[in-house]
Structures are given as structure tokens and as C-alpha cells.
Amino acid sequence: QVQLVESGGGLVQAGGSLRLSCAASGSIRSIDSMGWYRQGTGKPRELVASIDSGGSANYVDSVKGRFTISRDNAKNTVYLQMNSLKPEDTDVYYCYAFIMANTGWANYWGRGTQVTVSS
């Protein structure tokens, strides 16, 4: 079984920082891309950041210069460092990973972690 476990969400004031982590575990043979989506109430999901196996990253324009995605391949973990947070960043953040397990390639998702930015 493959699962992704997220951590690091919480409540922070505008201008503050949070670091999200997502660790994949289970019968993992290989991991391609990893990243983070966010889902607002009444809105479609938005891809916030992604990173490929070689470390090349992409960001949605609204977070460029504020968020940094990284990964530790040895730990099967992806991170999202969020600085200069704004109230509009408030959302549930979901990590994903494209993983080859015993059953072949598939997308896996975390259960989500709430990020709330006040002020």
C-alpha cells in the first residue's frame, strides 16, 4: 500500500511562514513528479507547485517569489516552504505524487492540510 501523509498546516498571521511536508511510504518502486494543489470553497483545484525527479520546479504565478518547493528523494518527501503568507493563500493544501508501485504507475494524494492566514 502507498500513502502520502501531510503535515505542517495551521493558523498563521499575514506575513508569516509555514512549511508543509508530505512523505510517501509503502511499496514504492519509483517516484516521478510531486507537488501541491490547493482547493478553495466553490473553486476548482489549483496547482500551486510541482517538482520533477531532477529538482526542476514550477509555480503558479500568484506564489512566485514567496513559496519554494523542494524534495528529498532519499526520504520520498516533498516540502512547500510558504513565506509572506497572504489571506488569499487560505485553503486546504493537498500533496500528490506520481508513483510506480507494485500495480504500476498511478497518482496518489494526501488527505489535505488546512492553511489559514489571518489579518
DSSP file (Angstrom, degrees, kcal/mol; ACC not computed):
  #  RESIDUE AA STRUCTURE BP1 BP2  ACC     N-H-->O    O-->H-N    N-H-->O    O-->H-N    TCO  KAPPA ALPHA  PHI   PSI    X-CA   Y-CA   Z-CA
    1    1 A Q              0   0    0      0, 0.0    26,-0.5     0, 0.0     2,-0.4   0.000 360.0 360.0 360.0 141.2    0.0    0.0    0.0
    2    2 A V  E     +A   26   0A   0     24,-0.2     2,-0.3    25,-0.1    24,-0.2  -0.930 360.0 171.0-112.1 135.4    1.1    3.5   -0.8
    3    3 A Q  E     -A   25   0A   0     22,-2.2    22,-2.3    -2,-0.4     2,-0.5  -0.992  24.1-145.9-142.7 152.8    0.1    6.5    1.2
    4    4 A L  E     -A   24   0A   0    105,-0.5     2,-0.5    -2,-0.3   107,-0.4  -0.977  14.6-163.5-117.0 128.1    1.0   10.2    1.5
    5    5 A V  E     -A   23   0A   0     18,-2.2    18,-2.2    -2,-0.5     2,-0.2  -0.958   6.6-159.2-118.2 120.8    1.0   11.9    4.8
    6    6 A E  E     +A   22   0A   0     -2,-0.5     2,-0.3    16,-0.2    16,-0.2  -0.629  15.2 166.3 -97.5 154.0    0.9   15.6    5.1
    7    7 A S  E     +A   21   0A   0     14,-2.2    14,-2.7    -2,-0.2   106,-0.1  -0.973  41.2  66.1-154.7 164.7    1.9   17.8    8.0
    8    8 A G        +     0   0    0      1,-0.3    11,-0.3    -2,-0.3    14,-0.1   0.298  60.9 130.7 106.5  -8.4    2.7   21.5    8.7
    9    9 A G        +     0   0    0     12,-0.1    -1,-0.3     9,-0.1     2,-0.3  -0.230  25.8 113.8 -70.9 167.4   -0.6   23.2    8.2
   10   10 A G  E     -d  115   0B   0    104,-0.9   106,-2.6   103,-0.1     2,-0.5  -0.991  62.3 -47.6 164.1-164.9   -2.1   25.6   10.7
   11   11 A L  E     +d  116   0B   0     -2,-0.3     2,-0.3   104,-0.2   106,-0.2  -0.874  52.8 164.3-104.8 130.5   -3.1   29.1   11.5
   12   12 A V  E     -d  117   0B   0    104,-2.5   106,-2.3    -2,-0.5     2,-0.1  -0.986  35.0-110.9-144.5 151.2   -0.7   32.0   10.8
   13   13 A Q  E >   -d  118   0B   0     -2,-0.3     3,-2.4   104,-0.2    72,-0.2  -0.471  51.7 -80.9 -78.5 154.1   -0.9   35.8   10.6
   14   14 A A  T 3  S+     0   0    0    104,-1.9    72,-0.2     1,-0.3    -1,-0.1  -0.281 120.7  29.0 -53.3 136.2   -0.4   37.6    7.3
   15   15 A G  T 3  S+     0   0    0     70,-3.1    69,-0.6     1,-0.3    -1,-0.3   0.253 100.1 113.9  92.2 -11.2    3.3   37.9    6.5
   16   16 A G    <   -     0   0    0     -3,-2.4    69,-2.3    69,-0.2     2,-0.3  -0.079  58.3-120.8 -84.2-172.9    4.1   34.8    8.4
   17   17 A S        -     0   0    0     66,-0.2     2,-0.3    67,-0.2    66,-0.2  -0.933  20.8-179.5-133.9 151.7    5.5   31.4    7.2
   18   18 A L  E     - B   0  82A   0     64,-2.1    64,-3.3    -2,-0.3     2,-0.5  -0.978  15.8-147.2-142.0 152.3    4.6   27.8    7.2
   19   19 A R  E     - B   0  81A   0    -11,-0.3     2,-0.3    -2,-0.3    62,-0.2  -0.978  13.1-158.1-122.9 119.6    6.4   24.7    5.9
   20   20 A L  E     - B   0  80A   0     60,-2.6    60,-2.3    -2,-0.5     2,-0.3  -0.735   8.3-167.1 -92.8 142.4    4.3   21.8    4.6
   21   21 A S  E     -AB   7  79A   0    -14,-2.7   -14,-2.2    -2,-0.3     2,-0.3  -0.953   8.8-173.4-127.3 149.1    5.7   18.3    4.4
   22   22 A C  E     -AB   6  78A   0     56,-1.8    56,-2.4    -2,-0.3     2,-0.5  -0.918   6.0-167.3-145.2 115.6    4.4   15.3    2.6
   23   23 A A  E     -AB   5  77A   0    -18,-2.2   -18,-2.2    -2,-0.3     2,-0.4  -0.900   8.4-151.0-108.7 128.0    6.0   11.9    3.0
   24   24 A A  E     +A    4   0A   0     52,-2.9     2,-0.3    -2,-0.5   -20,-0.2  -0.778  22.4 170.8 -94.6 139.6    5.2    8.9    0.7
   25   25 A S  E     +A    3   0A   0    -22,-2.3   -22,-2.2    -2,-0.4     2,-0.3  -0.953  26.3  60.5-144.5 163.2    5.5    5.4    2.1
   26   26 A G  E    S-A    2   0A   0     -2,-0.3     2,-2.1   -24,-0.2   -24,-0.2  -0.857  99.5 -11.1 121.1-155.8    4.7    1.9    1.1
   27   27 A S  S    S+     0   0    0    -26,-0.5     2,-0.5    -2,-0.3    75,-0.5  -0.481  78.2 167.2 -83.4  70.7    5.7   -0.4   -1.8
   28   28 A I        +     0   0    0     -2,-2.1    73,-0.2     1,-0.2     3,-0.1  -0.757  21.5 169.1 -95.2 125.9    7.3    2.4   -3.8
   29   29 A R  S    S-     0   0    0     71,-3.1     2,-0.3    -2,-0.5    72,-0.2   0.738  71.5  -9.5 -99.6 -33.7    9.5    1.5   -6.8
   30   30 A S  E     -E  100   0B   0     70,-1.3    70,-3.0     0, 0.0     2,-0.4  -0.972  54.1-149.6-163.3 149.8    9.9    4.9   -8.3
   31   31 A I  E     +E   99   0B   0     -2,-0.3    68,-0.2    68,-0.2     3,-0.1  -0.996  14.1 176.8-126.7 128.3    8.5    8.5   -7.9
   32   32 A D  E     +     0   0B   0     66,-3.0     2,-0.1    -2,-0.4    -1,-0.1   0.637  61.1   2.2 -92.1-109.3    8.3   10.9  -10.8
   33   33 A S  E     -     0   0B   0     19,-0.1    65,-2.5    20,-0.1    -1,-0.3  -0.458  60.9-174.2 -82.9 154.4    6.7   14.3  -10.1
   34   34 A M  E     +EF  97  51B   0     17,-2.3    17,-2.7    63,-0.2     2,-0.3  -0.936  18.1 132.5-136.8 159.8    5.5   15.5   -6.8
   35   35 A G  E     -EF  96  50B   0     61,-2.0    61,-2.2    -2,-0.3     2,-0.4  -0.987  42.0 -87.6 178.6-167.9    3.7   18.7   -5.9
   36   36 A W  E     -EF  95  49B   0     13,-2.7    12,-2.3    -2,-0.3    13,-1.6  -0.995  22.6-174.1-136.1 131.5    0.9   20.6   -4.1
   37   37 A Y  E     -EF  94  47B   0     57,-3.1    57,-2.8    -2,-0.4     2,-0.4  -0.795  11.2-152.6-109.5 160.4   -2.6   21.6   -5.1
   38   38 A R  E     -EF  93  46B   0      8,-2.1     8,-2.5    -2,-0.3     2,-0.5  -0.990   2.7-158.1-133.0 149.6   -5.0   23.8   -3.1
   39   39 A Q  E     -E   92   0B   0     53,-2.1    53,-1.2    -2,-0.4     2,-0.2  -0.969   6.3-164.7-131.5 114.8   -8.7   23.7   -3.2
   40   40 A G    >   -     0   0    0     -2,-0.5     3,-2.1     4,-0.5     2,-0.2  -0.634  39.8 -83.6 -95.9 157.8  -10.9   26.7   -2.2
   41   41 A T  T 3  S+     0   0    0      1,-0.3    -1,-0.1    -2,-0.2     0, 0.0  -0.392 114.6   1.2 -60.9 125.6  -14.6   26.5   -1.3
   42   42 A G  T 3  S+     0   0    0      1,-0.2    -1,-0.3    -2,-0.2    -3,-0.0   0.592 114.8 101.6  72.9  11.6  -16.6   26.7   -4.5
   43   43 A K  S <  S-     0   0    0     -3,-2.1    -1,-0.2     3,-0.0     3,-0.1  -0.895  75.1-106.8-124.9 154.2  -13.5   26.8   -6.7
   44   44 A P        -     0   0    0      0, 0.0    -4,-0.5     0, 0.0    -6,-0.1  -0.352  51.0 -84.7 -72.0 161.6  -11.7   24.2   -8.8
   45   45 A R        -     0   0    0     -6,-0.1     2,-0.4    -2,-0.1    -6,-0.2  -0.332  43.1-150.0 -65.8 150.0   -8.4   22.9   -7.6
   46   46 A E  E     -F   38   0B   0     -8,-2.5    -8,-2.1    -3,-0.1     2,-0.7  -0.985  13.5-128.3-126.4 129.4   -5.3   24.9   -8.4
   47   47 A L  E     +F   37   0B   0     -2,-0.4   -10,-0.3   -10,-0.2     3,-0.1  -0.689  28.1 178.8 -76.8 116.1   -1.8   23.5   -8.9
   48   48 A V  E     -     0   0B   0    -12,-2.3    12,-2.3    -2,-0.7     2,-0.3   0.912  60.1 -15.8 -85.0 -48.5    0.4   25.6   -6.6
   49   49 A A  E     -FG  36  59B   0    -13,-1.6   -13,-2.7    10,-0.2    -1,-0.3  -0.990  55.3-170.6-158.9 149.0    3.8   24.0   -7.3
   50   50 A S  E     -FG  35  58B   0      8,-2.1     8,-2.2    -2,-0.3     2,-0.3  -0.963   2.7-166.3-140.8 158.4    5.3   20.9   -8.8
   51   51 A I  E     -FG  34  57B   0    -17,-2.7   -17,-2.3    -2,-0.3     6,-0.2  -0.982  13.4-141.1-148.1 132.9    8.8   19.4   -8.9
   52   52 A D    >   -     0   0    0      4,-2.2     3,-1.8    -2,-0.3   -19,-0.1  -0.279  39.1 -90.9 -89.0 179.4   10.2   16.6  -11.0
   53   53 A S  T 3  S+     0   0    0      1,-0.3    20,-0.1     2,-0.1    -1,-0.1   0.743 125.8  52.7 -65.4 -22.7   12.6   13.9  -10.0
   54   54 A G  T 3  S-     0   0    0      2,-0.1    -1,-0.3     0, 0.0   -22,-0.0   0.472 122.0-101.9 -90.1  -2.7   15.6   16.0  -11.1
   55   55 A G    <   +     0   0    0     -3,-1.8     2,-0.4     1,-0.3    -2,-0.1   0.495  69.5 147.2  98.4   4.3   14.5   19.0   -9.0
   56   56 A S        -     0   0    0      1,-0.0    -4,-2.2    -5,-0.0    -1,-0.3  -0.628  31.7-159.7 -76.3 129.0   13.0   21.3  -11.7
   57   57 A A  E     -G   51   0B   0     -2,-0.4     2,-0.3    -6,-0.2    -6,-0.2  -0.780  16.8-168.0-116.4 152.3   10.2   23.3  -10.2
   58   58 A N  E     -G   50   0B   0     -8,-2.2    -8,-2.1    -2,-0.3     2,-0.3  -0.981   9.3-168.7-134.8 147.9    7.2   25.2  -11.4
   59   59 A Y  E     -G   49   0B   0     -2,-0.3   -10,-0.2   -10,-0.2     2,-0.2  -0.965  29.0-108.9-135.8 149.1    4.9   27.6   -9.6
   60   60 A V    >>  -     0   0    0    -12,-2.3     3,-1.9    -2,-0.3     4,-0.7  -0.545  42.0-113.5 -69.7 146.6    1.6   29.3  -10.1
   61   61 A D  G >4 S+     0   0    0      1,-0.3     3,-0.9    -2,-0.2    -1,-0.1   0.823 110.4  64.5 -55.9 -35.5    2.2   33.0  -10.7
   62   62 A S  G 34 S+     0   0    0      1,-0.2    -1,-0.3     3,-0.0   -14,-0.0   0.665 108.9  38.3 -67.1 -15.8    0.5   34.1   -7.5
   63   63 A V  G X> S+     0   0    0     -3,-1.9     4,-2.3   -15,-0.2     3,-2.3   0.455  81.5 125.8-113.0  -3.0    3.1   32.3   -5.3
   64   64 A K  T << S+     0   0    0     -3,-0.9     4,-0.1    -4,-0.7    -3,-0.0  -0.334  80.0  18.1 -60.7 134.6    6.3   33.0   -7.2
   65   65 A G  T 34 S+     0   0    0      2,-0.4    -1,-0.3     1,-0.1     3,-0.1   0.265 125.7  58.2  87.0 -11.4    8.9   34.6   -5.0
   66   66 A R  T <4 S+     0   0    0     -3,-2.3    17,-2.0     1,-0.2     2,-0.3   0.701  98.3  51.9-116.4 -36.3    7.1   33.6   -1.8
   67   67 A F  E  <  -C   82   0A   0     -4,-2.3    -2,-0.4    15,-0.2     2,-0.4  -0.796  58.4-166.9-108.0 148.0    6.8   29.8   -2.0
   68   68 A T  E     -C   81   0A   0     13,-2.3    13,-3.0    -2,-0.3     2,-0.4  -0.988   5.5-157.9-134.4 125.2    9.6   27.3   -2.6
   69   69 A I  E     +C   80   0A   0     -2,-0.4     2,-0.3    11,-0.2    11,-0.2  -0.809  21.4 161.4 -99.7 143.2    9.0   23.6   -3.3
   70   70 A S  E     -C   79   0A   0      9,-1.6     9,-2.9    -2,-0.4     2,-0.3  -0.943  19.0-151.4-149.9 169.3   11.8   21.0   -2.7
   71   71 A R  E     -C   78   0A   0     -2,-0.3     2,-0.5     7,-0.2     7,-0.2  -0.993  13.8-148.0-147.2 153.8   12.1   17.3   -2.3
   72   72 A D  E >>> -C   77   0A   0      5,-2.7     5,-1.8    -2,-0.3     3,-0.9  -0.929  13.7-169.3-120.1 101.3   14.3   14.8   -0.5
   73   73 A N  G >45S+     0   0    0     -2,-0.5     3,-0.6     1,-0.3    -1,-0.1   0.831  84.8  59.1 -64.8 -32.5   14.4   11.7   -2.8
   74   74 A A  G 345S+     0   0    0      1,-0.2    -1,-0.3    -3,-0.1    -2,-0.0   0.804 115.3  36.2 -65.5 -27.5   16.0    9.6   -0.1
   75   75 A K  G <45S-     0   0    0     -3,-0.9    -1,-0.2     2,-0.2    -2,-0.2   0.385 103.9-127.1-103.9   1.2   13.1   10.2    2.2
   76   76 A N  T <<5 +     0   0    0     -4,-0.6   -52,-2.9    -3,-0.6     2,-0.4   0.901  65.3 138.5  51.8  44.2   10.4   10.2   -0.5
   77   77 A T  E   < -BC  23  72A   0     -5,-1.8    -5,-2.7   -54,-0.2     2,-0.4  -0.947  41.5-162.5-127.3 139.2    9.3   13.6    0.8
   78   78 A V  E     -BC  22  71A   0    -56,-2.4   -56,-1.8    -2,-0.4     2,-0.3  -0.941  12.7-162.1-118.2 144.3    8.2   16.8   -0.8
   79   79 A Y  E     -BC  21  70A   0     -9,-2.9    -9,-1.6    -2,-0.4     2,-0.4  -0.869  13.1-159.3-123.8 154.6    8.1   20.2    1.0
   80   80 A L  E     -BC  20  69A   0    -60,-2.3   -60,-2.6    -2,-0.3     2,-0.6  -0.890   9.1-161.6-134.3 106.2    6.5   23.5    0.4
   81   81 A Q  E     -BC  19  68A   0    -13,-3.0   -13,-2.3    -2,-0.4     2,-0.6  -0.789  11.3-165.8 -86.4 119.6    8.0   26.5    2.2
   82   82 A M  E     +BC  18  67A   0    -64,-3.3   -64,-2.1    -2,-0.6     2,-0.3  -0.932  11.7 172.8-115.3 113.1    5.5   29.3    2.3
   83   83 A N        +     0   0    0    -17,-2.0   -66,-0.2    -2,-0.6   -67,-0.2  -0.739  59.4  23.5-114.2 163.9    6.7   32.7    3.2
   84   84 A S  S    S-     0   0    0    -69,-0.6    -1,-0.2    -2,-0.3   -67,-0.2   0.898  85.1-159.7  48.9  48.4    5.0   36.1    3.2
   85   85 A L        -     0   0    0    -69,-2.3   -70,-3.1    -3,-0.2   -69,-0.2  -0.254   7.9-158.4 -65.1 145.0    1.6   34.4    3.5
   86   86 A K    >   -     0   0    0    -72,-0.2     3,-2.2    -3,-0.1     4,-0.3  -0.847  30.8-111.1-119.5 155.0   -1.5   36.3    2.5
   87   87 A P  G >  S+     0   0    0      0, 0.0     3,-1.9     0, 0.0    30,-0.3   0.847 116.5  63.6 -54.6 -34.1   -5.1   35.8    3.5
   88   88 A E  G 3  S+     0   0    0      1,-0.3    -3,-0.0    -3,-0.0     0, 0.0   0.612  88.9  69.4 -69.1  -9.8   -5.9   34.7   -0.1
   89   89 A D  G <  S+     0   0    0     -3,-2.2    -1,-0.3     2,-0.0     2,-0.1   0.572  70.7 120.6 -78.5  -9.4   -3.5   31.7    0.5
   90   90 A T    <   +     0   0    0     -3,-1.9     2,-0.3    -4,-0.3    26,-0.2  -0.372  40.8 107.4 -59.3 124.9   -6.0   30.3    2.9
   91   91 A D  E    S- H   0 115B   0     24,-1.9    24,-2.8    -2,-0.1     2,-0.6  -0.967  75.0 -81.1-176.4 172.6   -7.1   26.9    1.6
   92   92 A V  E     -EH  39 114B   0    -53,-1.2   -53,-2.1    -2,-0.3     2,-0.5  -0.897  46.5-149.7 -91.8 127.8   -6.8   23.2    2.0
   93   93 A Y  E     -EH  38 113B   0     20,-2.8    20,-2.1    -2,-0.6     2,-0.4  -0.867  11.7-167.9-105.8 131.3   -3.5   22.0    0.5
   94   94 A Y  E     -E   37   0B   0    -57,-2.8   -57,-3.1    -2,-0.5     2,-0.3  -0.960   8.8-147.9-119.6 130.4   -3.1   18.6   -0.9
   95   95 A C  E     -E   36   0B   0     -2,-0.4    15,-2.3   -59,-0.2     2,-0.3  -0.655  16.7-172.0 -91.0 155.5    0.1   16.9   -1.9
   96   96 A Y  E     -EI  35 109B   0    -61,-2.2   -61,-2.0    -2,-0.3     2,-0.3  -0.958   8.8-170.4-139.8 160.1    0.4   14.5   -4.8
   97   97 A A  E     -EI  34 108B   0     11,-1.9    11,-2.3    -2,-0.3     2,-0.8  -0.970  22.9-135.4-151.0 139.1    3.0   12.1   -6.2
   98   98 A F  E     + I   0 107B   0    -65,-2.5   -66,-3.0    -2,-0.3     2,-0.4  -0.867  42.5 178.7 -95.2 112.0    3.1   10.1   -9.4
   99   99 A I  E     -EI  31 106B   0      7,-2.7     7,-1.9    -2,-0.8     2,-0.7  -0.906  34.1-142.5-127.4 138.5    4.4    6.8   -8.1
  100  100 A M  E     +EI  30 105B   0    -70,-3.0   -71,-3.1    -2,-0.4   -70,-1.3  -0.905  36.4 163.6 -96.6 113.5    5.2    3.4   -9.6
  101  101 A A  E >   - I   0 104B   0      3,-2.0     3,-1.4    -2,-0.7   -73,-0.2  -0.336  60.0 -71.2-108.2-165.0    4.2    0.8   -7.1
  102  102 A N  T 3  S+     0   0    0    -75,-0.5     3,-0.1     1,-0.3   -74,-0.1   0.807 134.2  51.2 -61.3 -28.6    3.6   -2.9   -7.5
  103  103 A T  T 3  S-     0   0    0      1,-0.3    -1,-0.3     3,-0.0     2,-0.2   0.443 119.0-104.6 -89.2  -1.4    0.5   -2.2   -9.5
  104  104 A G  E <   -I  101   0B   0     -3,-1.4    -3,-2.0     2,-0.1    -1,-0.3  -0.642  63.9 -16.5 108.9-169.0    2.2    0.2  -11.9
  105  105 A W  E     +I  100   0B   0     -5,-0.2     2,-0.3    -2,-0.2    -5,-0.2  -0.499  68.5 149.0 -76.7 138.5    2.1    4.0  -12.2
  106  106 A A  E     -I   99   0B   0     -7,-1.9    -7,-2.7    -2,-0.2     2,-0.4  -0.978  45.6-105.9-160.9 156.3   -0.6    6.0  -10.5
  107  107 A N  E     -I   98   0B   0     -2,-0.3     2,-0.4    -9,-0.2    -9,-0.2  -0.726  33.9-164.8 -84.7 137.0   -1.3    9.3   -8.9
  108  108 A Y  E     -I   97   0B   0    -11,-2.3   -11,-1.9    -2,-0.4     2,-0.4  -0.937   2.2-160.6-123.4 148.7   -1.5    9.3   -5.1
  109  109 A W  E     -I   96   0B   0     -2,-0.4  -105,-0.5   -13,-0.2   -13,-0.2  -0.943  14.0-130.0-130.6 145.2   -2.9   12.1   -2.9
  110  110 A G        -     0   0    0    -15,-2.3  -105,-0.1    -2,-0.4     3,-0.1  -0.369  33.1-110.8 -79.4 172.8   -2.7   13.1    0.7
  111  111 A R        -     0   0    0   -107,-0.4   -17,-0.1     1,-0.2    -1,-0.1   0.569  63.2-106.1 -83.6  -9.8   -5.8   13.8    2.7
  112  112 A G        -     0   0    0    -17,-0.1     2,-0.4     1,-0.0   -18,-0.2   0.085  22.2-128.9 100.5 149.1   -5.1   17.6    2.8
  113  113 A T  E     - H   0  93B   0    -20,-2.1   -20,-2.8    -3,-0.1     2,-0.3  -1.000  24.0-121.1-135.6 134.6   -3.9   20.0    5.4
  114  114 A Q  E     - H   0  92B   0     -2,-0.4  -104,-0.9   -22,-0.2     2,-0.5  -0.569  22.3-170.3 -80.8 130.5   -5.6   23.3    6.3
  115  115 A V  E     -dH  10  91B   0    -24,-2.8   -24,-1.9    -2,-0.3     2,-0.5  -0.988   6.9-178.0-117.2 122.0   -3.7   26.5    5.9
  116  116 A T  E     -d   11   0B   0   -106,-2.6  -104,-2.5    -2,-0.5     2,-0.5  -0.984   7.7-167.5-124.8 125.1   -5.4   29.6    7.4
  117  117 A V  E     -d   12   0B   0     -2,-0.5  -104,-0.2   -30,-0.3   -27,-0.2  -0.955  12.9-161.5-115.3 119.4   -3.9   33.1    7.1
  118  118 A S  E      d   13   0B   0   -106,-2.3  -104,-1.9    -2,-0.5    -2,-0.0  -0.424 360.0 360.0 -98.6 172.4   -5.4   35.8    9.3
  119  119 A S              0   0    0   -106,-0.2    -1,-0.2    -2,-0.1  -106,-0.1   0.374 360.0 360.0  76.6 360.0   -5.4   39.6    9.2
